[in-house]
Amino acid sequence: MALSKIERRKKIKRRIRKNVFGTSEKPRMSVFRSNKQISVQIIDDVQARTVVSASSKCKDIESFKGTKSQKAAMVGKIIAKNALEVGINEVIFDRNGYLYHGKVKALADGAREGGLKL
């Protein structure tokens, strides 16, 4: 029996999260991607709290006319800037079951350009 897209992604997500855990020194950067938007959070799993977040719904990105991948790269740069302001230089990348391709890859590359180590 074939798995649906969502069931397949959840299965991959469980496999990834088994090994990926964020600490206060090196938090986890989790990506959520929908058909139209992309958002990212930097999470400290020890304290179970979100330290920094960014989304393509913020005004300067939403008004930008470009492809979704370009917007994802901008979100990556914004999350890197916000993380560096808080004092986070290095994170563990959690692709959340999505393929490391397209928007997810553009976001990761944007975060690297912004100065974050993945």
Contacts in CASP RR format, 6 or more apart in sequence:
PFRMAT RR
TARGET T0000
AUTHOR 0000-0000-0000
METHOD contacts of the structure
MODEL  1
MALSKIERRKKIKRRIRKNVFGTSEKPRMSVFRSNKQISVQIIDDVQART
VVSASSKCKDIESFKGTKSQKAAMVGKIIAKNALEVGINEVIFDRNGYLY
HGKVKALADGAREGGLKL
3 11 0 8 1.000
9 97 0 8 1.000
9 98 0 8 1.000
10 97 0 8 1.000
12 97 0 8 1.000
13 96 0 8 1.000
13 97 0 8 1.000
16 94 0 8 1.000
16 95 0 8 1.000
16 96 0 8 1.000
16 97 0 8 1.000
17 94 0 8 1.000
20 28 0 8 1.000
20 92 0 8 1.000
20 94 0 8 1.000
21 28 0 8 1.000
21 45 0 8 1.000
21 92 0 8 1.000
22 28 0 8 1.000
22 43 0 8 1.000
22 44 0 8 1.000
22 45 0 8 1.000
22 46 0 8 1.000
22 92 0 8 1.000
23 44 0 8 1.000
23 45 0 8 1.000
23 46 0 8 1.000
24 44 0 8 1.000
24 46 0 8 1.000
24 47 0 8 1.000
25 90 0 8 1.000
26 90 0 8 1.000
26 91 0 8 1.000
26 92 0 8 1.000
27 42 0 8 1.000
27 43 0 8 1.000
27 44 0 8 1.000
27 45 0 8 1.000
27 51 0 8 1.000
27 88 0 8 1.000
27 91 0 8 1.000
27 92 0 8 1.000
28 42 0 8 1.000
28 43 0 8 1.000
28 44 0 8 1.000
28 45 0 8 1.000
28 91 0 8 1.000
28 92 0 8 1.000
28 94 0 8 1.000
29 40 0 8 1.000
29 41 0 8 1.000
29 42 0 8 1.000
29 43 0 8 1.000
29 79 0 8 1.000
29 91 0 8 1.000
29 92 0 8 1.000
29 93 0 8 1.000
29 94 0 8 1.000
29 111 0 8 1.000
29 116 0 8 1.000
29 118 0 8 1.000
30 40 0 8 1.000
30 41 0 8 1.000
30 42 0 8 1.000
30 43 0 8 1.000
30 94 0 8 1.000
30 96 0 8 1.000
31 38 0 8 1.000
31 39 0 8 1.000
31 40 0 8 1.000
31 93 0 8 1.000
31 94 0 8 1.000
31 95 0 8 1.000
31 96 0 8 1.000
31 98 0 8 1.000
31 104 0 8 1.000
31 107 0 8 1.000
32 38 0 8 1.000
32 39 0 8 1.000
32 40 0 8 1.000
32 41 0 8 1.000
32 96 0 8 1.000
33 96 0 8 1.000
33 98 0 8 1.000
33 103 0 8 1.000
33 104 0 8 1.000
36 68 0 8 1.000
37 55 0 8 1.000
37 56 0 8 1.000
37 57 0 8 1.000
38 55 0 8 1.000
38 56 0 8 1.000
38 68 0 8 1.000
38 71 0 8 1.000
38 72 0 8 1.000
38 75 0 8 1.000
38 103 0 8 1.000
38 104 0 8 1.000
38 107 0 8 1.000
39 53 0 8 1.000
39 54 0 8 1.000
39 55 0 8 1.000
39 56 0 8 1.000
39 57 0 8 1.000
39 75 0 8 1.000
40 53 0 8 1.000
40 54 0 8 1.000
40 55 0 8 1.000
40 75 0 8 1.000
40 76 0 8 1.000
40 79 0 8 1.000
40 107 0 8 1.000
40 111 0 8 1.000
41 50 0 8 1.000
41 52 0 8 1.000
41 53 0 8 1.000
42 50 0 8 1.000
42 51 0 8 1.000
42 52 0 8 1.000
42 53 0 8 1.000
42 79 0 8 1.000
42 83 0 8 1.000
42 88 0 8 1.000
42 91 0 8 1.000
43 49 0 8 1.000
43 50 0 8 1.000
43 51 0 8 1.000
44 50 0 8 1.000
44 51 0 8 1.000
51 83 0 8 1.000
51 86 0 8 1.000
51 88 0 8 1.000
52 79 0 8 1.000
52 82 0 8 1.000
52 83 0 8 1.000
52 86 0 8 1.000
52 88 0 8 1.000
53 79 0 8 1.000
54 75 0 8 1.000
54 76 0 8 1.000
54 78 0 8 1.000
54 79 0 8 1.000
54 82 0 8 1.000
55 61 0 8 1.000
55 75 0 8 1.000
56 62 0 8 1.000
56 68 0 8 1.000
56 71 0 8 1.000
56 72 0 8 1.000
56 74 0 8 1.000
56 75 0 8 1.000
58 78 0 8 1.000
61 71 0 8 1.000
61 74 0 8 1.000
61 75 0 8 1.000
61 78 0 8 1.000
64 70 0 8 1.000
64 71 0 8 1.000
64 74 0 8 1.000
68 103 0 8 1.000
69 102 0 8 1.000
69 103 0 8 1.000
69 106 0 8 1.000
70 106 0 8 1.000
72 102 0 8 1.000
72 103 0 8 1.000
72 104 0 8 1.000
72 106 0 8 1.000
72 107 0 8 1.000
73 106 0 8 1.000
73 107 0 8 1.000
73 109 0 8 1.000
73 110 0 8 1.000
73 113 0 8 1.000
74 110 0 8 1.000
75 107 0 8 1.000
76 107 0 8 1.000
76 108 0 8 1.000
76 110 0 8 1.000
76 111 0 8 1.000
76 114 0 8 1.000
77 110 0 8 1.000
77 111 0 8 1.000
77 113 0 8 1.000
77 114 0 8 1.000
79 111 0 8 1.000
79 116 0 8 1.000
80 110 0 8 1.000
80 111 0 8 1.000
80 112 0 8 1.000
80 113 0 8 1.000
80 114 0 8 1.000
80 115 0 8 1.000
80 116 0 8 1.000
81 114 0 8 1.000
83 89 0 8 1.000
83 91 0 8 1.000
83 116 0 8 1.000
84 114 0 8 1.000
84 115 0 8 1.000
84 116 0 8 1.000
88 116 0 8 1.000
89 115 0 8 1.000
89 116 0 8 1.000
89 117 0 8 1.000
90 116 0 8 1.000
90 117 0 8 1.000
90 118 0 8 1.000
91 111 0 8 1.000
91 116 0 8 1.000
91 117 0 8 1.000
91 118 0 8 1.000
92 118 0 8 1.000
93 108 0 8 1.000
93 118 0 8 1.000
95 104 0 8 1.000
98 104 0 8 1.000
100 108 0 8 1.000
108 118 0 8 1.000
111 118 0 8 1.000
112 118 0 8 1.000
END
